Amino acid sequence: MTIKADNHRVGQASSAPHHTPTQPGPVDCTGTVASLRGSAPTRSTPPSHQRTKGPETPTVTATASRAAAGGPREKCGVFGMYAPGVDVARTAFFGLYALQHRGQEAAGIATSDGQSTYIHRGLGLVAQVFNEANLAPMRGHMAVGHTRYSTTGSSDQLRNVQPYLVETMHGPLALAHNGNLTGASRLRRELLRRGVGLVSSSDTEAIVQMLAAPPDCGEPNGPDWEARIRAFMEQADGAYSLSFMTRTAVFAVRDPLGLRPLCLGEIVGDDGETLGHVVASESCALATIGARFLREVRPGEIVRLDKDGLTSTQGREPLGRGAFCIFEFVYFARPDSQIDTQTVHDVRQRLGAALFREAPVPGADIVVGVPDSATPAAIGYANAAGLPYTEGFTKNRYIGRTFIQPSDRLRRDGVRLKYNPLYSNLKGRKVVMLDDSIVRGNTMGPLVRLLREGGAAEVHVRVSSPPVRHPCFMGVDMARYDELIGHNKTVDEIRDHIGADSLAYLSHEGMVTAVQGALHDRGYCTACFSGHYPLDIEDYGEERQVKLVMQEGAHG
């Protein structure tokens, strides 16, 4: 049976009734719920995509948003679970809701009961894509989910929305991916050489097809998914944290450098009995759904979640000390998440304290942070300095969720749409303003002006990370060299550009020491600060620059 719900884009009304075709249909599109029953031998093909005709209301994130205003854009969030007797679709929804900070462009969930597989995907925030009507038909005891910000693949195309769902010789395969493959073009060429058709520009599609139809697949007793994953890992370079679902199990896979976060949890019933297991990008998603944090997926590890519980195998040996993205601690991860046995909030407070030791502001009156990611660092700075921490801005947390386009005048001054100064806290004060990073430099100048308009006598900017001087090719849209203010201007020139009385960044050594804490055996990727990449990215960098230029041209 194929269940098909309303076809719609976020912001577009639709009243098409549910109907049940007489024959099983293909994997369906964004904005639909579809079912795949059985495992009929079919060529593995990407999802088809359908949209209703009519006017489309764009999802507006005004230029006051962090991404549009010049900050680094989040990567993606992945989620997966195997839990018989649990409403997995609803649980996955709340898991993705907790991971919303990792991507705001699109979201999707696929579920399975071992016989039929259901999927619903769409453009927009998690709460915009899903509702009671489209979650209700999504039955099963397994689920994978994804919330997306694109780093490869155009962000406004439905065909790039995850999870990817394809039919294979052994049943449906649904996959969610966080990261970027630095050798994606090579893998795509190999797939095309083998006659595998590709319809999207996302590297995730290449991963799906490599798992669905591996070369020299000698499997007389059915699919050996661990062997397929190992074959993929031997060929793939780059960052990947994966959650994918077959007819019988959910898998979690992490690249040998551990570039992207991925953790495991356990769902426990009221009587203490284990109901199932969960995988998520961050532990905050586990806490939201009431799961117990177990541990992180180790670099190079393959974890299988199925009726036998949790099974671990090593798909590829870890590379050195690893290279976890240090920007997760600086900005991306939610403050309540636990990474490397450390709470992100505590690490950010240490970054702020280290910044004070390196760059105090004599005679300062108060410390304020740019809400919300810089708040812990501002508290750490204030505590170390013996200064009061207070709020300098009131943040409108709903401006990015509106469907109303701002006027040209408001768009040009977008920061005012999101922040307002707190005059009573600022008047006549010598203010230290903390932020976690300055990437393009578009936001900091307007924020400094807002503080001055709010009555601040002086504004001294402190940044709890070093200058961002290099792009990221491992899953973060960190702009290009010509867009990075830290690459093109000196610290003094940036100070003048933003109009601050003084500007100082945390040193590279200070950042790494603060993040490591007592974990001196850990390795981190600091490429966006240092230019030292843990992988060979020369060919990929050139390919990405060309792709970005082509996309810009295509969109006018």
C-alpha positions in Angstrom: 0.0 0.0 0.0 1.2 3.5 -0.8 0.0 6.3 1.4 0.3 9.8 -0.2 -0.4 13.0 1.7 -0.6 16.6 0.7 2.1 17.8 -1.7 3.2 21.2 -0.6 6.0 23.6 0.0 6.3 25.3 3.3 4.2 28.4 3.2 1.9 27.1 0.5 -1.6 25.9 1.4 -2.9 22.7 0.0 -6.1 20.7 0.6 -5.4 17.7 -1.6 -7.1 14.6 0.0 -5.2 11.6 1.0 -5.6 8.7 -1.4 -4.4 5.1 -1.8 -3.2 4.1 -5.2 -3.9 0.5 -6.2 -0.2 -0.2 -7.0 2.9 0.6 -5.0 4.4 3.9 -6.1 7.9 5.2 -6.2 9.7 6.8 -3.3 7.8 10.1 -3.0 8.8 13.7 -2.8 9.3 16.4 -0.3 6.1 17.4 1.3 4.6 13.9 0.9 4.4 10.7 2.9 5.2 7.6 0.9 5.4 3.9 1.5 7.7 1.3 0.1 6.6 -2.2 0.7 8.6 -5.3 0.1 12.0 -5.7 -1.6 11.2 -6.1 -5.3 14.4 -6.0 -7.3 14.5 -2.5 -8.9 17.3 -0.3 -10.0 18.3 2.0 -7.2 17.0 5.5 -8.1 16.8 8.7 -6.2 13.5 10.1 -5.0 11.0 11.6 -7.5 9.9 15.1 -6.7 6.4 16.6 -7.1 5.1 20.0 -6.2 1.7 21.5 -6.5 1.3 24.4 -8.9 0.4 27.8 -7.8 2.1 30.7 -6.0 4.8 29.9 -3.5 5.4 32.0 -0.4 9.1 32.1 0.3 10.3 31.3 3.8 11.9 34.5 4.9 14.9 34.7 7.1 15.6 38.4 7.2 19.1 39.7 6.8 19.2 40.0 10.5 19.8 36.2 10.6 23.2 35.1 11.6 23.9 33.5 8.3 22.8 36.3 6.1 24.4 38.9 8.3 27.8 37.4 7.9 28.3 34.6 10.4 29.1 31.0 9.7 26.2 28.9 8.7 25.3 25.8 10.7 26.0 22.4 9.1 23.3 19.7 9.5 21.7 17.6 12.2 21.1 13.9 12.0 19.0 11.6 14.0 18.2 7.9 14.0 16.5 5.4 16.3 15.4 1.8 16.7 12.7 1.4 19.3 9.8 -1.1 19.0 6.7 0.1 20.8 7.7 3.8 20.7 6.1 6.4 18.4 9.3 6.9 16.4 8.0 9.6 14.0 6.9 11.9 16.8 10.1 11.1 18.8 12.3 11.9 15.7 10.4 15.2 15.3 11.3 16.3 18.8 14.9 15.1 18.3 15.2 17.2 15.2 13.5 20.1 16.9 16.4 20.0 19.5 18.9 20.1 16.6 17.2 23.0 14.8 20.2 25.2 15.4 22.3 23.0 13.1 20.2 23.8 10.0 17.1 25.9 9.2 16.6 25.4 5.5 14.9 22.0 5.3 14.0 18.9 7.4 12.8 15.3 6.8 12.0 12.1 8.6 11.7 8.5 7.2 10.2 5.6 9.3 9.9 1.9 8.7 8.1 -1.1 10.3 10.3 -3.5 8.4 7.7 -3.9 5.6 6.8 -0.4 4.6 8.8 2.7 4.7 7.3 6.2 5.0 8.9 9.6 4.3 8.0 13.2 4.7 10.4 16.1 3.8 10.1 19.8 3.1 11.7 23.2 3.0 11.6 25.3 6.2 12.0 24.8 10.0 11.2 21.5 11.6 7.9 22.9 13.1 6.9 24.2 9.6 7.6 21.0 7.8 5.8 18.7 10.2 2.4 18.6 11.8 0.0 16.1 13.3 -1.5 15.2 9.9 1.7 14.3 8.2 3.3 12.6 11.2 0.3 10.3 12.0 0.7 7.9 8.9 4.4 7.4 9.6 4.4 4.1 11.4 7.2 1.8 12.4 9.8 1.1 15.0 12.8 2.6 13.1 13.4 6.2 12.0 16.1 8.5 10.6 15.8 12.3 10.4 17.7 15.3 9.1 17.6 19.1 9.5 19.6 20.8 6.8 21.8 23.7 6.0 23.4 23.0 2.6 27.1 23.0 2.1 27.0 21.2 -1.2 23.8 21.1 -3.3 21.6 24.1 -3.8 19.6 24.9 -0.6 16.4 25.8 -2.4 15.9 22.6 -4.3 13.6 19.9 -3.0 15.7 17.1 -4.5 18.6 17.9 -2.1 16.4 17.6 1.0 17.3 14.6 3.2 16.8 11.8 4.2 17.5 10.3 0.8 15.3 7.3 0.2 16.0 4.8 -2.5 14.8 1.3 -3.3 17.5 -1.4 -3.5 17.6 -5.1 -4.2 17.2 -5.7 -0.5 14.6 -3.2 0.4 14.5 0.6 1.1 17.5 2.5 2.2 17.1 5.9 3.9 20.1 8.0 4.8 20.9 11.3 6.6 24.4 12.9 6.4 26.2 15.7 8.2 29.5 16.8 6.6 31.1 17.1 3.2 33.0 14.6 1.2 36.2 16.3 -0.1 36.5 13.7 -2.9 32.8 13.8 -3.9 33.5 14.6 -7.6 35.7 11.5 -7.9 33.1 9.3 -6.3 30.4 10.7 -8.6 32.5 10.0 -11.7 33.0 6.4 -10.6 29.3 5.9 -10.0 28.5 7.4 -13.4 31.1 5.1 -15.0 29.2 2.2 -13.5 26.0 3.4 -15.1 24.4 4.8 -11.9 22.3 7.8 -12.6 22.5 10.9 -10.4 19.9 13.7 -10.3 21.1 16.0 -7.5 24.2 18.1 -6.7 24.5 16.7 -3.2 27.4 14.5 -2.1 24.9 12.6 0.0 23.4 11.1 -3.1 26.8 9.6 -3.9 27.0 8.0 -0.4 23.5 6.5 -0.9 24.3 5.0 -4.2 27.6 3.6 -3.0 25.8 1.8 -0.2 22.9 0.7 -2.4 25.0 -0.8 -5.2 28.5 -1.4 -4.1 31.0 -2.8 -6.6 31.9 -6.5 -6.6 29.1 -7.2 -4.2 29.5 -10.9 -3.4 26.6 -11.4 -0.9 25.1 -14.8 -1.4 23.3 -14.7 2.0 21.8 -11.3 1.7 23.2 -7.8 2.2 26.3 -7.4 4.4 25.8 -3.8 5.3 28.9 -3.6 7.5 31.0 -4.7 4.5 29.3 -2.2 2.3 30.0 0.6 4.8 33.7 -0.4 5.1 34.0 -0.4 1.3 32.5 3.1 1.3 34.8 4.3 4.0 37.9 3.0 2.2 37.0 5.2 -0.8 35.6 8.3 0.9 37.6 11.2 2.2 36.2 14.1 4.1 33.7 14.6 6.9 30.7 12.4 7.4 28.5 11.5 10.3 25.8 9.2 9.0 22.5 7.8 10.2 20.8 5.4 7.8 18.0 2.9 7.9 17.6 -0.5 6.1 14.7 -2.9 6.4 16.1 -4.4 9.6 18.4 -1.9 11.3 19.5 1.6 11.8 23.3 2.4 11.4 25.5 5.2 12.7 28.8 5.8 11.0 31.5 8.4 11.7 34.5 9.3 9.6 38.0 8.2 10.8 39.0 11.8 11.8 35.8 12.3 13.8 35.3 15.7 12.2 31.6 15.9 12.9 29.8 15.1 16.2 27.7 11.9 16.6 26.5 10.3 19.9 24.5 7.3 21.1 21.7 7.1 23.6 19.4 4.6 25.2 15.6 4.9 25.6 14.5 3.5 28.9 11.0 2.7 30.1 9.4 3.6 33.4 10.4 0.2 34.8 14.0 0.7 33.8 13.8 -1.7 30.8 15.7 -0.7 27.6 13.1 0.2 24.9 15.6 1.0 22.1 18.6 3.1 21.1 19.1 6.5 19.5 21.8 8.2 17.5 22.0 12.0 17.2 24.4 14.8 16.2 24.3 16.2 19.7 23.4 15.0 23.2 20.9 17.8 23.6 18.6 15.8 21.2 18.8 12.8 23.5 17.9 14.9 26.6 14.9 16.4 24.8 13.3 12.9 24.0 14.2 11.5 27.5 16.9 9.2 26.3 20.0 8.5 28.4 23.4 9.5 26.9 25.7 6.5 26.5 28.7 7.7 24.6 30.0 9.3 21.4 30.4 7.3 18.2 34.2 6.8 17.9 36.0 7.9 14.8 35.9 5.2 12.1 33.2 3.3 14.0 30.1 1.5 12.6 27.2 1.1 15.1 24.2 -1.1 14.3 20.9 -0.6 16.1 18.5 -3.5 15.8 16.6 -6.2 17.6 19.8 -7.4 19.2 20.5 -4.0 20.7 23.7 -2.1 19.9 26.5 -3.7 18.0 29.8 -2.0 17.2 32.5 -2.7 14.6 35.4 -0.7 13.4 34.9 0.3 9.8 38.2 2.1 9.4 41.0 2.7 11.9 41.0 6.2 13.5 43.5 8.6 11.9 45.9 9.9 14.5 44.5 11.9 17.4 41.5 12.8 15.3 40.4 16.2 14.1 37.1 17.2 15.7 35.8 20.6 14.4 36.8 23.1 17.1 34.1 25.4 15.8 31.5 23.1 17.4 32.8 24.3 20.8 33.2 27.9 19.6 29.8 28.4 18.0 27.8 25.5 16.4 26.9 23.1 19.2 24.1 23.9 21.7 25.5 25.0 25.1 23.9 22.1 26.9 25.4 19.4 24.6 28.2 17.2 25.9 31.2 16.6 23.6 34.4 14.9 24.6 33.0 14.4 28.1 32.8 18.2 28.4 29.7 20.4 28.4 29.9 23.0 25.6 28.8 25.8 28.0 31.7 25.1 30.3 34.2 25.2 27.4 32.8 28.5 26.2 33.2 30.0 29.7 36.8 28.8 29.6 37.3 30.5 26.2 36.0 33.8 27.7 38.2 33.5 30.8 41.2 32.9 28.5 40.3 35.9 26.4 40.3 38.1 29.5 43.8 37.0 30.5 45.0 37.8 27.0 43.0 41.0 26.4 41.7 42.8 29.5 40.0 46.2 29.1 41.2 48.5 31.9 38.5 50.5 33.5 35.6 48.6 31.9 32.2 48.8 33.6 30.2 45.9 32.3 30.5 42.9 30.0 27.8 42.0 27.5 27.5 39.2 25.0 26.0 38.9 21.5 23.0 36.7 22.1 22.9 33.8 22.2 26.0 31.8 21.3 28.4 34.4 22.9 26.7 34.5 26.2 28.7 31.7 28.0 32.0 33.3 26.8 30.8 36.7 28.0 30.0 35.2 31.4 33.5 33.6 31.6 35.2 36.8 30.7 33.2 38.8 33.3 33.9 36.2 36.0 37.6 36.3 35.3 37.6 40.1 35.2 35.5 40.5 38.3 33.1 42.6 36.3 29.3 42.5 36.2 27.8 40.5 33.3 24.6 42.0 32.0 22.4 42.0 28.9 23.2 44.7 26.3 20.6 43.7 23.8 17.1 42.4 23.7 16.8 39.8 20.9 13.7 39.2 18.9 14.0 35.4 18.5 11.1 35.2 16.1 12.2 37.5 13.3 13.7 34.7 11.3 10.4 32.7 11.3 8.2 35.3 9.6 6.9 34.9 6.1 6.6 38.7 5.7 9.4 40.2 3.5 11.0 43.3 5.1 11.2 46.5 3.2 14.4 47.5 1.4 15.1 50.0 4.2 14.7 47.4 6.9 16.7 44.9 5.0 19.7 47.2 4.7 19.6 47.7 8.5 18.7 44.1 9.3 20.4 43.9 12.6 17.8 46.3 14.0 15.1 43.7 13.1 16.8 41.3 15.5 18.4 43.3 18.3 17.5 46.4 20.4 19.8 48.0 22.9 19.0 48.0 26.6 19.4 51.7 27.4 19.3 51.4 31.2 22.2 48.9 31.2 24.4 50.8 28.7 24.1 54.6 29.5 27.4 56.1 30.2 29.1 52.7 30.6 32.5 51.5 29.2 31.3 48.3 27.6 33.1 45.1 26.7 31.1 43.3 24.0 31.9 39.5 23.5 31.2 37.6 20.3 32.3 34.1 19.4 33.6 34.9 15.9 33.7 37.4 13.2 33.5 35.9 9.7 32.4 38.3 7.0 32.2 41.3 9.4 28.7 42.4 8.3 27.1 42.2 11.8 29.6 43.6 14.2 29.6 47.2 12.9 25.8 47.6 13.3 26.0 46.0 16.8 28.7 48.4 17.9 26.5 51.3 16.6 23.5 50.0 18.5 25.5 50.0 21.7 26.6 53.5 21.2 23.0 54.6 20.3 22.0 52.9 23.5 24.2 55.2 25.5 27.5 53.3 25.8 30.4 55.7 26.3 33.0 53.2 24.9 32.6 49.9 23.1 35.5 47.4 23.3 35.0 44.2 21.2 36.5 40.9 22.3 36.2 37.7 20.2 36.5 34.3 21.9 38.3 32.7 18.9 41.1 33.8 16.5 40.4 35.6 13.2 38.7 33.3 10.7 41.1 33.5 7.7 40.4 30.4 5.7 37.3 28.7 4.2 36.0 25.3 5.5 35.7 22.4 3.1 34.5 19.9 5.7 30.9 20.8 6.1 30.6 24.5 7.1 29.8 27.3 4.8 32.6 29.6 6.0 32.6 31.8 2.9 35.4 32.2 0.4 38.7 34.0 0.9 37.5 37.2 -0.7 34.6 37.2 1.8 36.5 36.6 5.0 37.3 39.9 6.7 40.0 38.2 8.7 41.8 37.2 5.6 41.6 40.6 3.9 42.1 43.0 6.8 44.5 43.4 9.8 43.0 43.5 13.3 43.4 47.3 13.4 41.7 47.6 10.0 38.8 45.4 11.3 38.6 47.6 14.4 38.2 50.7 12.2 35.8 48.9 9.9 33.4 48.0 12.8 33.9 51.3 14.6 35.0 49.8 18.0 37.3 51.6 20.5 39.4 48.5 20.6 39.3 44.9 19.2 41.1 41.8 20.3 40.8 38.1 19.4 41.7 35.0 21.5 45.0 33.5 20.3 45.1 30.1 18.5 47.0 28.6 21.4 44.6 30.1 24.0 41.6 28.7 22.1 43.1 25.2 21.8 44.2 25.1 25.4 40.8 26.2 26.7 39.0 23.7 24.6 41.3 20.8 25.5 40.9 21.3 29.2 42.4 18.2 30.7 42.0 16.2 27.4 45.5 16.7 26.0 45.3 13.6 23.8 42.5 15.1 21.6 43.2 16.5 18.2 41.1 19.3 16.6 40.5 20.7 13.2 41.4 24.4 13.3 41.7 24.9 9.6 39.5 28.0 9.3 41.8 29.7 11.7 45.2 28.2 10.9 44.9 27.1 7.2 46.2 23.7 8.2 43.7 21.2 6.8 43.5 17.6 8.1 42.8 16.3 4.6 44.0 17.0 1.1 41.5 19.7 -0.1 43.3 21.3 -3.0 41.2 19.7 -5.7 38.0 20.1 -3.8 38.7 23.7 -3.0 39.0 24.5 -6.7 35.9 22.5 -7.5 33.9 24.3 -4.7 34.9 27.7 -5.9 33.7 26.9 -9.4 30.5 25.4 -8.0 29.8 28.5 -6.0 30.4 30.8 -9.0 28.1 28.7 -11.1 25.3 28.8 -8.5 25.6 32.5 -8.1 25.3 33.0 -11.8 22.3 30.7 -12.0 20.5 32.7 -9.3 21.3 36.0 -10.9 
